[in-house]
Amino acid sequence: GWNCRIEGKYKDLIMDTATEEIGHVEMLATMVARLLEGAPSTVTAEAVKDPVMAAMIGGMDVQQAIVGGGGALPADSNGYPWNGRYIVASGNLLADFRANVAAEAQGRLQTARLYNMTDDPGVKAMLQFNLARDTVHQKQWL
């Protein structure tokens, strides 16, 4: 939104969506923290029977354990901290909106995969909400 020089509906749309996306990150981080809270070792032993979970648990990033205490960190799947490389701000609003369509489609796909990987009703409800919002975001850029 800061690259949009003209005040009005497009800048408002970008800034409002960005604010909502920050809220999604907060929801996901809180979800991870609550799921890990007081989790007994028997849960981990059961989880590693799933090959995907075994890979994730077996490959935990040491940085996450040291810096985040095992909680959620604002980082990508490779452990790189969030930064400006995720932002497309070319100065051409149409090009940026099209980049946003692709980003929302990818985010929606990953959320759907997570939704199908869990049987926790609370997690499913939150991911369903995020799926709905990602769909709205994807359509708003078209």
Backbone as CSV, one residue per row, in Angstrom:
resi,resn,N_x,N_y,N_z,CA_x,CA_y,CA_z,C_x,C_y,C_z
1,GLY,0.785,-1.186,0.000,0.000,0.000,0.000,0.838,1.266,0.000
2,TRP,2.043,1.201,0.588,2.864,2.409,0.665,3.376,2.823,-0.706
3,ASN,3.360,1.907,-1.676,3.816,2.227,-3.022,2.688,2.813,-3.870
4,CYS,1.485,2.788,-3.368,0.326,3.344,-4.071,0.265,4.837,-3.757
5,ARG,0.572,5.664,-4.730,0.712,7.102,-4.503,-0.611,7.857,-4.421
6,ILE,-1.655,7.287,-4.965,-2.933,7.991,-5.015,-3.836,7.459,-3.908
7,GLU,-4.286,8.369,-3.054,-5.214,7.983,-1.989,-6.524,7.512,-2.610
8,GLY,-7.187,6.596,-1.969,-8.490,6.159,-2.460,-8.673,4.666,-2.357
9,LYS,-9.597,4.158,-3.175,-10.062,2.784,-3.007,-8.972,1.729,-3.191
10,TYR,-8.032,1.929,-4.105,-7.020,0.895,-4.324,-6.038,0.831,-3.165
11,LYS,-5.600,1.983,-2.710,-4.698,2.009,-1.557,-5.409,1.442,-0.326
12,ASP,-6.662,1.821,-0.124,-7.439,1.302,1.006,-7.568,-0.217,0.931
13,LEU,-7.834,-0.738,-0.264,-7.963,-2.179,-0.461,-6.671,-2.892,-0.073
14,ILE,-5.551,-2.368,-0.543,-4.254,-2.981,-0.249,-3.958,-2.936,1.249
15,MET,-4.149,-1.792,1.862,-3.836,-1.641,3.287,-4.766,-2.488,4.162
16,ASP,-6.048,-2.540,3.825,-6.993,-3.353,4.600,-6.660,-4.841,4.492
17,THR,-6.309,-5.281,3.287,-5.961,-6.688,3.096,-4.675,-7.030,3.842
18,ALA,-3.700,-6.147,3.788,-2.440,-6.387,4.507,-2.683,-6.515,6.007
19,THR,-3.532,-5.672,6.536,-3.858,-5.734,7.965,-4.512,-7.069,8.306
20,GLU,-5.419,-7.518,7.455,-6.077,-8.806,7.705,-5.082,-9.957,7.626
21,GLU,-4.147,-9.886,6.680,-3.149,-10.953,6.545,-2.274,-11.051,7.796
22,ILE,-1.942,-9.929,8.397,-1.178,-9.953,9.650,-1.994,-10.670,10.728
23,GLY,-3.296,-10.450,10.726,-4.175,-11.157,11.657,-4.161,-12.657,11.431
24,HIS,-4.074,-13.092,10.172,-4.003,-14.524,9.868,-2.724,-15.124,10.440
25,VAL,-1.622,-14.402,10.325,-0.350,-14.880,10.884,-0.478,-15.038,12.394
26,GLU,-1.094,-14.065,13.038,-1.287,-14.141,14.490,-2.155,-15.342,14.862
27,MET,-3.205,-15.597,14.096,-4.073,-16.749,14.366,-3.297,-18.054,14.262
28,LEU,-2.492,-18.189,13.212,-1.723,-19.417,13.013,-0.675,-19.608,14.109
29,ALA,0.006,-18.532,14.481,1.016,-18.623,15.536,0.378,-19.021,16.863
30,THR,-0.770,-18.451,17.165,-1.485,-18.793,18.398,-1.942,-20.245,18.367
31,MET,-2.403,-20.700,17.208,-2.832,-22.087,17.070,-1.685,-23.044,17.370
32,VAL,-0.522,-22.785,16.770,0.641,-23.649,16.994,1.015,-23.662,18.470
33,ALA,1.069,-22.498,19.085,1.438,-22.412,20.499,0.458,-23.193,21.373
34,ARG,-0.819,-23.068,21.103,-1.826,-23.765,21.918,-1.799,-25.272,21.695
35,LEU,-1.516,-25.689,20.473,-1.435,-27.125,20.205,-0.226,-27.756,20.898
36,LEU,0.848,-26.992,21.024,2.058,-27.516,21.663,2.004,-27.447,23.181
37,GLU,1.132,-26.606,23.710,1.030,-26.399,25.154,0.695,-27.705,25.872
38,GLY,1.596,-28.152,26.727,1.342,-29.337,27.544,1.183,-30.630,26.774
39,ALA,1.661,-30.677,25.549,1.533,-31.903,24.760,2.420,-32.999,25.349
40,PRO,1.838,-34.130,25.732,2.643,-35.212,26.307,3.481,-35.904,25.234
41,SER,4.550,-36.540,25.653,5.439,-37.215,24.706,4.725,-38.351,23.985
42,THR,3.667,-38.889,24.574,2.924,-39.960,23.900,2.252,-39.459,22.624
43,VAL,1.895,-38.185,22.609,1.294,-37.601,21.405,2.319,-37.586,20.280
44,THR,3.546,-37.193,20.610,4.618,-37.181,19.610,4.891,-38.594,19.110
45,ALA,4.942,-39.555,20.021,5.200,-40.945,19.638,4.130,-41.450,18.672
46,GLU,2.893,-41.070,18.893,1.799,-41.469,18.009,1.886,-40.721,16.672
47,ALA,2.243,-39.439,16.734,2.287,-38.607,15.524,3.332,-39.086,14.534
48,VAL,4.476,-39.569,15.014,5.551,-39.966,14.097,5.211,-41.212,13.291
49,LYS,4.092,-41.835,13.566,3.648,-42.959,12.737,3.230,-42.473,11.351
50,ASP,2.846,-41.198,11.263,2.534,-40.572,9.973,3.857,-40.116,9.370
51,PRO,4.204,-40.568,8.147,5.510,-40.225,7.574,5.757,-38.722,7.417
52,VAL,4.710,-37.964,7.117,4.876,-36.510,6.980,5.241,-35.905,8.328
53,MET,4.520,-36.327,9.364,4.799,-35.814,10.705,6.178,-36.260,11.175
54,ALA,6.557,-37.493,10.863,7.877,-37.992,11.263,8.981,-37.139,10.650
55,ALA,8.803,-36.767,9.388,9.804,-35.923,8.727,9.879,-34.556,9.381
56,MET,8.718,-34.003,9.707,8.702,-32.676,10.331,9.308,-32.724,11.730
57,ILE,8.912,-33.711,12.505,9.415,-33.812,13.879,10.902,-34.150,13.873
58,GLY,11.311,-35.036,12.994,12.717,-35.435,12.925,13.634,-34.345,12.405
59,GLY,13.093,-33.381,11.682,13.932,-32.336,11.101,13.742,-30.979,11.728
60,MET,13.363,-30.953,12.987,13.102,-29.660,13.636,14.310,-28.744,13.549
61,ASP,14.052,-27.536,13.215,15.088,-26.517,13.120,15.557,-26.143,14.529
62,VAL,16.851,-26.319,14.784,17.412,-26.003,16.100,17.158,-24.544,16.449
63,GLN,17.209,-23.681,15.453,16.958,-22.250,15.669,15.570,-22.027,16.261
64,GLN,14.595,-22.794,15.793,13.237,-22.647,16.319,13.197,-23.016,17.797
65,ALA,13.915,-24.062,18.165,13.935,-24.483,19.572,14.641,-23.454,20.448
66,ILE,15.743,-22.892,19.944,16.532,-21.951,20.748,15.859,-20.582,20.807
67,VAL,15.509,-20.042,19.654,14.970,-18.685,19.593,13.496,-18.639,19.980
68,GLY,12.716,-19.582,19.486,11.277,-19.547,19.718,10.793,-20.463,20.822
69,GLY,11.712,-21.183,21.463,11.306,-22.082,22.534,10.342,-23.158,22.071
70,GLY,10.409,-23.517,20.802,9.513,-24.531,20.259,8.186,-23.976,19.789
71,GLY,7.956,-22.691,19.991,6.706,-22.064,19.543,6.810,-21.611,18.099
72,ALA,5.746,-21.011,17.623,5.706,-20.539,16.241,6.610,-19.326,16.057
73,LEU,7.274,-19.270,14.927,8.113,-18.124,14.571,7.625,-17.558,13.236
74,PRO,7.761,-16.252,13.031,7.393,-15.687,11.729,8.483,-15.989,10.701
75,ALA,8.460,-17.220,10.188,9.478,-17.673,9.250,8.826,-18.569,8.208
76,ASP,9.526,-18.761,7.092,8.993,-19.651,6.071,9.330,-21.102,6.420
77,SER,8.968,-22.028,5.540,9.152,-23.449,5.827,10.617,-23.864,5.885
78,ASN,11.510,-23.013,5.422,12.940,-23.290,5.508,13.596,-22.602,6.694
79,GLY,12.808,-21.910,7.490,13.336,-21.244,8.674,13.815,-19.825,8.440
80,TYR,13.649,-19.307,7.215,14.074,-17.937,6.952,13.052,-16.970,7.542
81,PRO,13.492,-16.001,8.341,12.551,-15.056,8.953,11.791,-14.261,7.891
82,TRP,10.571,-13.867,8.259,9.762,-13.056,7.358,10.517,-11.781,7.029
83,ASN,10.439,-11.369,5.767,11.078,-10.125,5.345,10.388,-9.597,4.094
84,GLY,10.894,-8.530,3.568,10.274,-7.854,2.439,10.307,-8.604,1.126
85,ARG,11.018,-9.723,1.042,11.069,-10.436,-0.241,9.736,-11.072,-0.611
86,TYR,8.809,-11.107,0.346,7.484,-11.657,0.075,6.561,-10.628,-0.569
87,ILE,6.996,-9.401,-0.651,6.137,-8.310,-1.105,6.458,-7.950,-2.551
88,VAL,5.419,-7.847,-3.367,5.574,-7.367,-4.738,5.016,-5.952,-4.772
89,ALA,5.879,-4.987,-5.040,5.468,-3.581,-5.136,6.224,-2.965,-6.303
90,SER,5.711,-3.221,-7.520,6.423,-2.830,-8.734,6.148,-1.399,-9.168
91,GLY,5.088,-0.803,-8.631,4.672,0.510,-9.100,3.583,0.419,-10.156
92,ASN,3.294,-0.795,-10.612,2.221,-1.035,-11.568,1.136,-1.811,-10.823
93,LEU,0.047,-1.126,-10.465,-0.991,-1.759,-9.649,-1.573,-3.011,-10.287
94,LEU,-1.798,-3.000,-11.589,-2.370,-4.172,-12.243,-1.419,-5.362,-12.127
95,ALA,-0.142,-5.138,-12.370,0.843,-6.218,-12.236,0.904,-6.724,-10.797
96,ASP,0.859,-5.802,-9.844,0.894,-6.192,-8.432,-0.356,-6.975,-8.043
97,PHE,-1.513,-6.562,-8.542,-2.755,-7.281,-8.245,-2.683,-8.703,-8.801
98,ARG,-2.124,-8.857,-9.988,-1.991,-10.198,-10.578,-1.025,-11.059,-9.771
99,ALA,0.039,-10.464,-9.269,0.961,-11.203,-8.396,0.243,-11.629,-7.117
100,ASN,-0.646,-10.771,-6.624,-1.417,-11.098,-5.422,-2.376,-12.264,-5.669
101,VAL,-2.952,-12.345,-6.870,-3.833,-13.473,-7.207,-3.047,-14.776,-7.079
102,ALA,-1.842,-14.794,-7.637,-1.013,-16.001,-7.575,-0.630,-16.335,-6.132
103,ALA,-0.277,-15.329,-5.353,0.106,-15.559,-3.954,-1.073,-16.097,-3.147
104,GLU,-2.254,-15.542,-3.356,-3.441,-16.018,-2.634,-3.797,-17.444,-3.054
105,ALA,-3.636,-17.758,-4.339,-3.923,-19.116,-4.809,-2.984,-20.115,-4.140
106,GLN,-1.715,-19.764,-4.038,-0.740,-20.650,-3.395,-1.046,-20.788,-1.905
107,GLY,-1.358,-19.684,-1.252,-1.700,-19.730,0.172,-2.950,-20.552,0.425
108,ARG,-3.919,-20.416,-0.446,-5.166,-21.178,-0.306,-4.898,-22.667,-0.483
109,LEU,-4.062,-23.021,-1.447,-3.707,-24.424,-1.679,-3.022,-25.022,-0.447
110,GLN,-2.068,-24.292,0.116,-1.358,-24.793,1.294,-2.292,-24.917,2.495
111,THR,-3.204,-23.969,2.653,-4.177,-24.040,3.750,-5.088,-25.248,3.569
112,ALA,-5.519,-25.515,2.336,-6.369,-26.681,2.068,-5.625,-27.976,2.385
113,ARG,-4.351,-28.023,2.076,-3.559,-29.220,2.403,-3.487,-29.425,3.911
114,LEU,-3.252,-28.344,4.644,-3.224,-28.443,6.110,-4.584,-28.886,6.644
115,TYR,-5.646,-28.339,6.091,-7.005,-28.693,6.506,-7.220,-30.201,6.379
116,ASN,-6.753,-30.773,5.277,-6.935,-32.205,5.034,-5.988,-33.081,5.853
117,MET,-4.978,-32.479,6.457,-4.020,-33.243,7.263,-4.423,-33.353,8.731
118,THR,-5.424,-32.603,9.169,-5.773,-32.597,10.589,-7.156,-33.185,10.826
119,ASP,-7.337,-33.689,12.042,-8.672,-34.123,12.452,-9.162,-33.308,13.649
120,ASP,-8.390,-32.291,14.030,-8.753,-31.439,15.163,-9.857,-30.475,14.725
121,PRO,-11.028,-30.516,15.372,-12.139,-29.658,14.943,-11.849,-28.164,15.072
122,GLY,-11.100,-27.763,16.092,-10.763,-26.349,16.251,-9.828,-25.862,15.162
123,VAL,-8.839,-26.687,14.830,-7.904,-26.342,13.755,-8.655,-26.284,12.428
124,LYS,-9.517,-27.268,12.190,-10.301,-27.275,10.947,-11.158,-26.015,10.829
125,ALA,-11.781,-25.607,11.929,-12.637,-24.412,11.903,-11.824,-23.168,11.563
126,MET,-10.644,-23.033,12.171,-9.817,-21.865,11.896,-9.310,-21.879,10.456
127,LEU,-8.867,-23.048,9.987,-8.376,-23.143,8.614,-9.508,-22.912,7.614
128,GLN,-10.711,-23.358,7.945,-11.862,-23.118,7.073,-12.136,-21.618,6.952
129,PHE,-12.017,-20.909,8.070,-12.172,-19.452,8.047,-11.106,-18.830,7.138
130,ASN,-9.849,-19.264,7.311,-8.773,-18.712,6.486,-8.961,-19.055,5.011
131,LEU,-9.459,-20.259,4.725,-9.744,-20.623,3.330,-10.778,-19.684,2.719
132,ALA,-11.811,-19.407,3.476,-12.857,-18.500,2.983,-12.292,-17.108,2.729
133,ARG,-11.495,-16.603,3.647,-10.918,-15.265,3.491,-9.917,-15.240,2.336
134,ASP,-9.111,-16.304,2.181,-8.172,-16.355,1.059,-8.913,-16.366,-0.272
135,THR,-10.062,-17.019,-0.308,-10.875,-17.021,-1.527,-11.356,-15.609,-1.843
136,VAL,-11.818,-14.901,-0.823,-12.246,-13.508,-1.009,-11.076,-12.669,-1.506
137,HIS,-9.920,-12.831,-0.877,-8.750,-12.048,-1.284,-8.363,-12.358,-2.724
138,GLN,-8.378,-13.636,-3.083,-8.003,-14.012,-4.445,-8.945,-13.354,-5.451
139,LYS,-10.228,-13.372,-5.171,-11.209,-12.797,-6.096,-11.131,-11.275,-6.155
140,GLN,-10.749,-10.640,-5.056,-10.731,-9.170,-5.053,-9.652,-8.609,-5.973
141,TRP,-8.615,-9.380,-6.238,-7.536,-8.876,-7.096,-7.846,-9.054,-8.579
142,LEU,-8.883,-9.837,-8.895,-9.213,-10.086,-10.310,-10.005,-8.942,-10.915
